[in-house]
Amino acid sequence: MNRIKLSIRVPAGQETMIRHIAEVRGLTRYQALARVIETGLTSIMTAPTSQREGRNDDALSSLDARLSVIEALIDRSLFTASAAYAYARRAALRNDSEAEKSDSATSEAAQASYKRQRALAAEVLS
């Protein structure tokens, strides 16, 4: 059997699932990826009836749309919490001489807090 080397990129969530499959089955990540591809191709080639496939596609599309909305809401909530933290911290540390300063420092602190939390979340997924 001739094999051709391919280089692919997968989303972090899928890589996590592939790594889990590899650990459970005692495979390397690359062996697990090859099995996932083979299983996927087999599934596509022996697809169920078009009616059932259409319902599955609709369900997956609906789920994907709902997950996108949830992801956006969670991201916005994280930013709001980061901004609230920065403003509360600034208010707690503020004295009368600082009352005249603009909110730019607070805004920068909120952005920095948001970016730190996003980076921590990305580490958890990888």
C-alpha positions in Angstrom: 0.0 0.0 0.0 1.5 3.3 -1.0 1.3 6.0 1.6 1.4 9.7 1.0 2.6 12.1 3.7 0.1 14.9 4.4 0.3 17.8 6.8 -3.0 19.0 8.3 -4.2 21.4 10.9 -7.0 20.6 13.2 -8.8 22.7 15.7 -7.6 22.5 19.3 -10.8 20.8 20.4 -10.4 18.0 17.8 -6.7 17.6 18.7 -7.7 17.1 22.3 -10.2 14.4 21.3 -7.5 12.7 19.1 -5.0 12.8 22.0 -7.6 11.3 24.3 -8.4 8.5 21.8 -4.6 7.8 21.5 -4.2 7.6 25.3 -7.2 5.3 25.7 -6.2 2.9 22.9 -2.4 3.0 23.6 -1.6 4.7 20.3 0.5 7.6 19.2 -1.3 10.8 18.2 -0.5 10.1 14.6 -1.8 6.5 14.7 -5.0 7.8 16.3 -5.3 10.5 13.7 -4.9 7.9 10.9 -7.7 5.8 12.5 -9.9 8.8 12.8 -9.4 9.6 9.1 -10.0 6.0 8.1 -13.2 5.8 10.2 -14.4 9.1 8.8 -13.8 8.1 5.2 -15.5 4.8 5.8 -18.5 6.6 7.3 -18.7 9.0 4.4 -18.4 6.2 1.8 -21.1 4.1 3.5 -23.4 7.0 4.2 -27.0 6.4 5.5 -30.0 7.1 3.4 -30.3 10.7 2.2 -33.3 11.4 4.4 -31.6 10.5 7.6 -28.4 12.3 6.4 -30.4 15.4 5.8 -31.9 15.3 9.3 -28.4 14.8 10.8 -27.0 17.7 8.8 -29.8 20.0 10.0 -29.3 18.9 13.6 -25.6 19.5 13.4 -26.0 22.9 11.7 -28.5 23.9 14.4 -26.1 22.8 17.1 -23.2 24.5 15.5 -25.1 27.8 15.3 -26.2 27.6 18.9 -22.6 26.8 20.1 -21.4 29.9 18.2 -23.9 32.1 20.0 -22.9 30.5 23.4 -19.2 31.0 22.6 -19.8 34.7 21.8 -21.8 35.2 25.0 -19.2 33.6 27.1 -16.4 35.7 25.5 -18.4 38.9 26.1 -19.1 37.8 29.7 -15.4 37.3 30.3 -14.6 40.7 28.9 -17.3 42.3 31.1 -16.0 40.5 34.2 -12.4 41.7 33.4 -13.6 45.3 32.9 -15.5 45.1 36.2 -12.5 43.8 38.0 -10.3 46.6 36.6 -12.7 49.3 37.5 -13.3 47.9 41.0 -9.6 47.6 41.6 -9.0 51.1 40.4 -11.8 52.5 42.6 -10.4 50.7 45.6 -6.9 52.1 45.1 -7.9 55.6 44.0 -7.2 58.6 46.1 -8.4 62.2 45.6 -5.3 63.2 43.5 -6.0 60.4 41.0 -9.7 61.3 40.5 -8.8 63.6 37.7 -7.1 61.0 35.6 -8.8 59.5 32.5 -10.1 56.0 32.2 -7.5 55.0 29.7 -5.4 53.3 32.3 -8.4 51.4 33.6 -9.4 50.4 30.1 -5.8 49.1 29.4 -6.0 47.1 32.7 -9.3 45.6 31.7 -7.9 44.6 28.2 -4.8 43.1 29.9 -7.0 41.2 32.3 -9.2 39.9 29.5 -6.1 38.8 27.4 -4.6 37.0 30.5 -7.9 35.1 31.0 -8.2 34.1 27.3 -4.6 32.9 27.4 -5.3 30.8 30.5 -8.4 29.3 28.8 -6.4 28.5 25.7 -3.8 26.6 27.8 -6.6 24.5 29.3 -7.8 23.5 25.8 -4.3 22.6 24.6 
